[in-house]
Every structure is written in structure tokens, then in C-alpha cells.
């Protein structure tokens, strides 16, 4: 797969992931102890952290691909 195509695919994936992270953040900020159990809140927080880490990795991969493409 061409580097530019890979980079574009990763950017689309990152955009979708960031949209989902934003929705999850908004959802978590609106929840209280009555709407979600403590376990569910903690699991969703863990999920958000994993999504954040995944987004950072995607960003690094995009930067790396684009740097290689410039050489």
C-alpha cells in the first residue's frame, strides 16, 4: 500500500476515534451514580484511556509515515 494511502487511511481512523472519544467524554460527564454503576463508570474510564493511547499511537504512525514519505 502506498505511503500516502496508508497515511490517509490512518487519518480517517483517527478522526473517527476522536469523535467516539469526544462522545464518550460527554457521556461520562453527564452520568451520575444513579445512571451507571461504579463498575461501569470505571470500565468506561478505562476504555477512554485506552482510546486516548490508541489515538496517540495513530498520530505517531501518521507522523512517521509522512516523514518517510518526505525522504
Phi and psi restraints in degrees (range 20) as a CNS / XPLOR table:
assign (resid 1 and name C) (resid 2 and name N)
       (resid 2 and name CA) (resid 2 and name C) 1.0 -62.3 20.0 2
assign (resid 2 and name N) (resid 2 and name CA)
       (resid 2 and name C) (resid 3 and name N) 1.0 144.8 20.0 2
assign (resid 2 and name C) (resid 3 and name N)
       (resid 3 and name CA) (resid 3 and name C) 1.0 -57.2 20.0 2
assign (resid 3 and name N) (resid 3 and name CA)
       (resid 3 and name C) (resid 4 and name N) 1.0 -43.4 20.0 2
assign (resid 3 and name C) (resid 4 and name N)
       (resid 4 and name CA) (resid 4 and name C) 1.0 -63.9 20.0 2
assign (resid 4 and name N) (resid 4 and name CA)
       (resid 4 and name C) (resid 5 and name N) 1.0 -40.7 20.0 2
assign (resid 4 and name C) (resid 5 and name N)
       (resid 5 and name CA) (resid 5 and name C) 1.0 -64.4 20.0 2
assign (resid 5 and name N) (resid 5 and name CA)
       (resid 5 and name C) (resid 6 and name N) 1.0 -42.6 20.0 2
assign (resid 5 and name C) (resid 6 and name N)
       (resid 6 and name CA) (resid 6 and name C) 1.0 -60.8 20.0 2
assign (resid 6 and name N) (resid 6 and name CA)
       (resid 6 and name C) (resid 7 and name N) 1.0 -45.6 20.0 2
assign (resid 6 and name C) (resid 7 and name N)
       (resid 7 and name CA) (resid 7 and name C) 1.0 -60.6 20.0 2
assign (resid 7 and name N) (resid 7 and name CA)
       (resid 7 and name C) (resid 8 and name N) 1.0 -44.8 20.0 2
assign (resid 7 and name C) (resid 8 and name N)
       (resid 8 and name CA) (resid 8 and name C) 1.0 -64.1 20.0 2
assign (resid 8 and name N) (resid 8 and name CA)
       (resid 8 and name C) (resid 9 and name N) 1.0 -39.9 20.0 2
assign (resid 8 and name C) (resid 9 and name N)
       (resid 9 and name CA) (resid 9 and name C) 1.0 -63.3 20.0 2
assign (resid 9 and name N) (resid 9 and name CA)
       (resid 9 and name C) (resid 10 and name N) 1.0 -42.4 20.0 2
assign (resid 9 and name C) (resid 10 and name N)
       (resid 10 and name CA) (resid 10 and name C) 1.0 -66.4 20.0 2
assign (resid 10 and name N) (resid 10 and name CA)
       (resid 10 and name C) (resid 11 and name N) 1.0 -37.4 20.0 2
assign (resid 10 and name C) (resid 11 and name N)
       (resid 11 and name CA) (resid 11 and name C) 1.0 -63.8 20.0 2
assign (resid 11 and name N) (resid 11 and name CA)
       (resid 11 and name C) (resid 12 and name N) 1.0 -40.4 20.0 2
assign (resid 11 and name C) (resid 12 and name N)
       (resid 12 and name CA) (resid 12 and name C) 1.0 -63.6 20.0 2
assign (resid 12 and name N) (resid 12 and name CA)
       (resid 12 and name C) (resid 13 and name N) 1.0 -43.2 20.0 2
assign (resid 12 and name C) (resid 13 and name N)
       (resid 13 and name CA) (resid 13 and name C) 1.0 -61.9 20.0 2
assign (resid 13 and name N) (resid 13 and name CA)
       (resid 13 and name C) (resid 14 and name N) 1.0 -42.5 20.0 2
assign (resid 13 and name C) (resid 14 and name N)
       (resid 14 and name CA) (resid 14 and name C) 1.0 -64.5 20.0 2
assign (resid 14 and name N) (resid 14 and name CA)
       (resid 14 and name C) (resid 15 and name N) 1.0 -40.9 20.0 2
assign (resid 14 and name C) (resid 15 and name N)
       (resid 15 and name CA) (resid 15 and name C) 1.0 -61.3 20.0 2
assign (resid 15 and name N) (resid 15 and name CA)
       (resid 15 and name C) (resid 16 and name N) 1.0 -45.5 20.0 2
assign (resid 15 and name C) (resid 16 and name N)
       (resid 16 and name CA) (resid 16 and name C) 1.0 -64.1 20.0 2
assign (resid 16 and name N) (resid 16 and name CA)
       (resid 16 and name C) (resid 17 and name N) 1.0 -42.4 20.0 2
assign (resid 16 and name C) (resid 17 and name N)
       (resid 17 and name CA) (resid 17 and name C) 1.0 -62.9 20.0 2
assign (resid 17 and name N) (resid 17 and name CA)
       (resid 17 and name C) (resid 18 and name N) 1.0 -43.6 20.0 2
assign (resid 17 and name C) (resid 18 and name N)
       (resid 18 and name CA) (resid 18 and name C) 1.0 -63.8 20.0 2
assign (resid 18 and name N) (resid 18 and name CA)
       (resid 18 and name C) (resid 19 and name N) 1.0 -36.1 20.0 2
assign (resid 18 and name C) (resid 19 and name N)
       (resid 19 and name CA) (resid 19 and name C) 1.0 -64.2 20.0 2
assign (resid 19 and name N) (resid 19 and name CA)
       (resid 19 and name C) (resid 20 and name N) 1.0 -43.2 20.0 2
assign (resid 19 and name C) (resid 20 and name N)
       (resid 20 and name CA) (resid 20 and name C) 1.0 -66.1 20.0 2
assign (resid 20 and name N) (resid 20 and name CA)
       (resid 20 and name C) (resid 21 and name N) 1.0 -38.6 20.0 2
assign (resid 20 and name C) (resid 21 and name N)
       (resid 21 and name CA) (resid 21 and name C) 1.0 -63.7 20.0 2
assign (resid 21 and name N) (resid 21 and name CA)
       (resid 21 and name C) (resid 22 and name N) 1.0 -41.6 20.0 2
assign (resid 21 and name C) (resid 22 and name N)
       (resid 22 and name CA) (resid 22 and name C) 1.0 -62.1 20.0 2
assign (resid 22 and name N) (resid 22 and name CA)
       (resid 22 and name C) (resid 23 and name N) 1.0 -45.2 20.0 2
assign (resid 22 and name C) (resid 23 and name N)
       (resid 23 and name CA) (resid 23 and name C) 1.0 -61.5 20.0 2
assign (resid 23 and name N) (resid 23 and name CA)
       (resid 23 and name C) (resid 24 and name N) 1.0 -41.6 20.0 2
assign (resid 23 and name C) (resid 24 and name N)
       (resid 24 and name CA) (resid 24 and name C) 1.0 -65.3 20.0 2
assign (resid 24 and name N) (resid 24 and name CA)
       (resid 24 and name C) (resid 25 and name N) 1.0 -41.7 20.0 2
assign (resid 24 and name C) (resid 25 and name N)
       (resid 25 and name CA) (resid 25 and name C) 1.0 -60.6 20.0 2
assign (resid 25 and name N) (resid 25 and name CA)
       (resid 25 and name C) (resid 26 and name N) 1.0 -44.9 20.0 2
assign (resid 25 and name C) (resid 26 and name N)
       (resid 26 and name CA) (resid 26 and name C) 1.0 -63.9 20.0 2
assign (resid 26 and name N) (resid 26 and name CA)
       (resid 26 and name C) (resid 27 and name N) 1.0 -42.3 20.0 2
assign (resid 26 and name C) (resid 27 and name N)
       (resid 27 and name CA) (resid 27 and name C) 1.0 -60.6 20.0 2
assign (resid 27 and name N) (resid 27 and name CA)
       (resid 27 and name C) (resid 28 and name N) 1.0 -47.5 20.0 2
assign (resid 27 and name C) (resid 28 and name N)
       (resid 28 and name CA) (resid 28 and name C) 1.0 -63.4 20.0 2
assign (resid 28 and name N) (resid 28 and name CA)
       (resid 28 and name C) (resid 29 and name N) 1.0 -36.3 20.0 2
assign (resid 28 and name C) (resid 29 and name N)
       (resid 29 and name CA) (resid 29 and name C) 1.0 -70.3 20.0 2
assign (resid 29 and name N) (resid 29 and name CA)
       (resid 29 and name C) (resid 30 and name N) 1.0 -23.3 20.0 2
assign (resid 29 and name C) (resid 30 and name N)
       (resid 30 and name CA) (resid 30 and name C) 1.0 -90.2 20.0 2
assign (resid 30 and name N) (resid 30 and name CA)
       (resid 30 and name C) (resid 31 and name N) 1.0 -13.0 20.0 2
assign (resid 30 and name C) (resid 31 and name N)
       (resid 31 and name CA) (resid 31 and name C) 1.0 -83.7 20.0 2
assign (resid 31 and name N) (resid 31 and name CA)
       (resid 31 and name C) (resid 32 and name N) 1.0 149.2 20.0 2
assign (resid 31 and name C) (resid 32 and name N)
       (resid 32 and name CA) (resid 32 and name C) 1.0 -128.7 20.0 2
assign (resid 32 and name N) (resid 32 and name CA)
       (resid 32 and name C) (resid 33 and name N) 1.0 -178.6 20.0 2
assign (resid 32 and name C) (resid 33 and name N)
       (resid 33 and name CA) (resid 33 and name C) 1.0 -63.0 20.0 2
assign (resid 33 and name N) (resid 33 and name CA)
       (resid 33 and name C) (resid 34 and name N) 1.0 -21.0 20.0 2
assign (resid 33 and name C) (resid 34 and name N)
       (resid 34 and name CA) (resid 34 and name C) 1.0 -82.7 20.0 2
assign (resid 34 and name N) (resid 34 and name CA)
       (resid 34 and name C) (resid 35 and name N) 1.0 -27.7 20.0 2
assign (resid 34 and name C) (resid 35 and name N)
       (resid 35 and name CA) (resid 35 and name C) 1.0 -89.6 20.0 2
assign (resid 35 and name N) (resid 35 and name CA)
       (resid 35 and name C) (resid 36 and name N) 1.0 -27.1 20.0 2
assign (resid 35 and name C) (resid 36 and name N)
       (resid 36 and name CA) (resid 36 and name C) 1.0 -134.5 20.0 2
assign (resid 36 and name N) (resid 36 and name CA)
       (resid 36 and name C) (resid 37 and name N) 1.0 143.7 20.0 2
assign (resid 36 and name C) (resid 37 and name N)
       (resid 37 and name CA) (resid 37 and name C) 1.0 -70.7 20.0 2
assign (resid 37 and name N) (resid 37 and name CA)
       (resid 37 and name C) (resid 38 and name N) 1.0 160.6 20.0 2
assign (resid 37 and name C) (resid 38 and name N)
       (resid 38 and name CA) (resid 38 and name C) 1.0 -59.3 20.0 2
assign (resid 38 and name N) (resid 38 and name CA)
       (resid 38 and name C) (resid 39 and name N) 1.0 -38.9 20.0 2
assign (resid 38 and name C) (resid 39 and name N)
       (resid 39 and name CA) (resid 39 and name C) 1.0 -63.6 20.0 2
assign (resid 39 and name N) (resid 39 and name CA)
       (resid 39 and name C) (resid 40 and name N) 1.0 -45.6 20.0 2
assign (resid 39 and name C) (resid 40 and name N)
       (resid 40 and name CA) (resid 40 and name C) 1.0 -63.7 20.0 2
assign (resid 40 and name N) (resid 40 and name CA)
       (resid 40 and name C) (resid 41 and name N) 1.0 -41.5 20.0 2
assign (resid 40 and name C) (resid 41 and name N)
       (resid 41 and name CA) (resid 41 and name C) 1.0 -60.2 20.0 2
assign (resid 41 and name N) (resid 41 and name CA)
       (resid 41 and name C) (resid 42 and name N) 1.0 -45.5 20.0 2
assign (resid 41 and name C) (resid 42 and name N)
       (resid 42 and name CA) (resid 42 and name C) 1.0 -64.9 20.0 2
assign (resid 42 and name N) (resid 42 and name CA)
       (resid 42 and name C) (resid 43 and name N) 1.0 -40.9 20.0 2
assign (resid 42 and name C) (resid 43 and name N)
       (resid 43 and name CA) (resid 43 and name C) 1.0 -64.8 20.0 2
assign (resid 43 and name N) (resid 43 and name CA)
       (resid 43 and name C) (resid 44 and name N) 1.0 -40.3 20.0 2
assign (resid 43 and name C) (resid 44 and name N)
       (resid 44 and name CA) (resid 44 and name C) 1.0 -66.6 20.0 2
assign (resid 44 and name N) (resid 44 and name CA)
       (resid 44 and name C) (resid 45 and name N) 1.0 -35.4 20.0 2
assign (resid 44 and name C) (resid 45 and name N)
       (resid 45 and name CA) (resid 45 and name C) 1.0 -64.9 20.0 2
assign (resid 45 and name N) (resid 45 and name CA)
       (resid 45 and name C) (resid 46 and name N) 1.0 -41.0 20.0 2
assign (resid 45 and name C) (resid 46 and name N)
       (resid 46 and name CA) (resid 46 and name C) 1.0 -62.6 20.0 2
assign (resid 46 and name N) (resid 46 and name CA)
       (resid 46 and name C) (resid 47 and name N) 1.0 -41.7 20.0 2
assign (resid 46 and name C) (resid 47 and name N)
       (resid 47 and name CA) (resid 47 and name C) 1.0 -61.7 20.0 2
assign (resid 47 and name N) (resid 47 and name CA)
       (resid 47 and name C) (resid 48 and name N) 1.0 -43.8 20.0 2
assign (resid 47 and name C) (resid 48 and name N)
       (resid 48 and name CA) (resid 48 and name C) 1.0 -62.3 20.0 2
assign (resid 48 and name N) (resid 48 and name CA)
       (resid 48 and name C) (resid 49 and name N) 1.0 -41.0 20.0 2
assign (resid 48 and name C) (resid 49 and name N)
       (resid 49 and name CA) (resid 49 and name C) 1.0 -63.3 20.0 2
assign (resid 49 and name N) (resid 49 and name CA)
       (resid 49 and name C) (resid 50 and name N) 1.0 -40.7 20.0 2
assign (resid 49 and name C) (resid 50 and name N)
       (resid 50 and name CA) (resid 50 and name C) 1.0 -65.5 20.0 2
assign (resid 50 and name N) (resid 50 and name CA)
       (resid 50 and name C) (resid 51 and name N) 1.0 -39.8 20.0 2
assign (resid 50 and name C) (resid 51 and name N)
       (resid 51 and name CA) (resid 51 and name C) 1.0 -63.9 20.0 2
assign (resid 51 and name N) (resid 51 and name CA)
       (resid 51 and name C) (resid 52 and name N) 1.0 -38.7 20.0 2
assign (resid 51 and name C) (resid 52 and name N)
       (resid 52 and name CA) (resid 52 and name C) 1.0 -64.6 20.0 2
assign (resid 52 and name N) (resid 52 and name CA)
       (resid 52 and name C) (resid 53 and name N) 1.0 -43.8 20.0 2
assign (resid 52 and name C) (resid 53 and name N)
       (resid 53 and name CA) (resid 53 and name C) 1.0 -64.5 20.0 2
assign (resid 53 and name N) (resid 53 and name CA)
       (resid 53 and name C) (resid 54 and name N) 1.0 -42.0 20.0 2
assign (resid 53 and name C) (resid 54 and name N)
       (resid 54 and name CA) (resid 54 and name C) 1.0 -61.9 20.0 2
assign (resid 54 and name N) (resid 54 and name CA)
       (resid 54 and name C) (resid 55 and name N) 1.0 -41.5 20.0 2
assign (resid 54 and name C) (resid 55 and name N)
       (resid 55 and name CA) (resid 55 and name C) 1.0 -62.1 20.0 2
assign (resid 55 and name N) (resid 55 and name CA)
       (resid 55 and name C) (resid 56 and name N) 1.0 -40.8 20.0 2
assign (resid 55 and name C) (resid 56 and name N)
       (resid 56 and name CA) (resid 56 and name C) 1.0 -64.0 20.0 2
assign (resid 56 and name N) (resid 56 and name CA)
       (resid 56 and name C) (resid 57 and name N) 1.0 -40.1 20.0 2
assign (resid 56 and name C) (resid 57 and name N)
       (resid 57 and name CA) (resid 57 and name C) 1.0 -65.5 20.0 2
assign (resid 57 and name N) (resid 57 and name CA)
       (resid 57 and name C) (resid 58 and name N) 1.0 -42.4 20.0 2
assign (resid 57 and name C) (resid 58 and name N)
       (resid 58 and name CA) (resid 58 and name C) 1.0 -60.7 20.0 2
assign (resid 58 and name N) (resid 58 and name CA)
       (resid 58 and name C) (resid 59 and name N) 1.0 -42.9 20.0 2
assign (resid 58 and name C) (resid 59 and name N)
       (resid 59 and name CA) (resid 59 and name C) 1.0 -60.0 20.0 2
assign (resid 59 and name N) (resid 59 and name CA)
       (resid 59 and name C) (resid 60 and name N) 1.0 -42.4 20.0 2
assign (resid 59 and name C) (resid 60 and name N)
       (resid 60 and name CA) (resid 60 and name C) 1.0 -65.2 20.0 2
assign (resid 60 and name N) (resid 60 and name CA)
       (resid 60 and name C) (resid 61 and name N) 1.0 -40.5 20.0 2
assign (resid 60 and name C) (resid 61 and name N)
       (resid 61 and name CA) (resid 61 and name C) 1.0 -63.7 20.0 2
assign (resid 61 and name N) (resid 61 and name CA)
       (resid 61 and name C) (resid 62 and name N) 1.0 -41.8 20.0 2
assign (resid 61 and name C) (resid 62 and name N)
       (resid 62 and name CA) (resid 62 and name C) 1.0 -62.2 20.0 2
assign (resid 62 and name N) (resid 62 and name CA)
       (resid 62 and name C) (resid 63 and name N) 1.0 -48.3 20.0 2
assign (resid 62 and name C) (resid 63 and name N)
       (resid 63 and name CA) (resid 63 and name C) 1.0 -59.1 20.0 2
assign (resid 63 and name N) (resid 63 and name CA)
       (resid 63 and name C) (resid 64 and name N) 1.0 -42.3 20.0 2
assign (resid 63 and name C) (resid 64 and name N)
       (resid 64 and name CA) (resid 64 and name C) 1.0 -64.1 20.0 2
assign (resid 64 and name N) (resid 64 and name CA)
       (resid 64 and name C) (resid 65 and name N) 1.0 -44.8 20.0 2
assign (resid 64 and name C) (resid 65 and name N)
       (resid 65 and name CA) (resid 65 and name C) 1.0 -63.3 20.0 2
assign (resid 65 and name N) (resid 65 and name CA)
       (resid 65 and name C) (resid 66 and name N) 1.0 -42.7 20.0 2
assign (resid 65 and name C) (resid 66 and name N)
       (resid 66 and name CA) (resid 66 and name C) 1.0 -68.4 20.0 2
assign (resid 66 and name N) (resid 66 and name CA)
       (resid 66 and name C) (resid 67 and name N) 1.0 -34.6 20.0 2
assign (resid 66 and name C) (resid 67 and name N)
       (resid 67 and name CA) (resid 67 and name C) 1.0 -67.0 20.0 2
assign (resid 67 and name N) (resid 67 and name CA)
       (resid 67 and name C) (resid 68 and name N) 1.0 -40.4 20.0 2
assign (resid 67 and name C) (resid 68 and name N)
       (resid 68 and name CA) (resid 68 and name C) 1.0 -64.9 20.0 2
assign (resid 68 and name N) (resid 68 and name CA)
       (resid 68 and name C) (resid 69 and name N) 1.0 -37.2 20.0 2
assign (resid 68 and name C) (resid 69 and name N)
       (resid 69 and name CA) (resid 69 and name C) 1.0 -68.0 20.0 2
assign (resid 69 and name N) (resid 69 and name CA)
       (resid 69 and name C) (resid 70 and name N) 1.0 -29.7 20.0 2
assign (resid 69 and name C) (resid 70 and name N)
       (resid 70 and name CA) (resid 70 and name C) 1.0 -74.3 20.0 2
assign (resid 70 and name N) (resid 70 and name CA)
       (resid 70 and name C) (resid 71 and name N) 1.0 -23.4 20.0 2
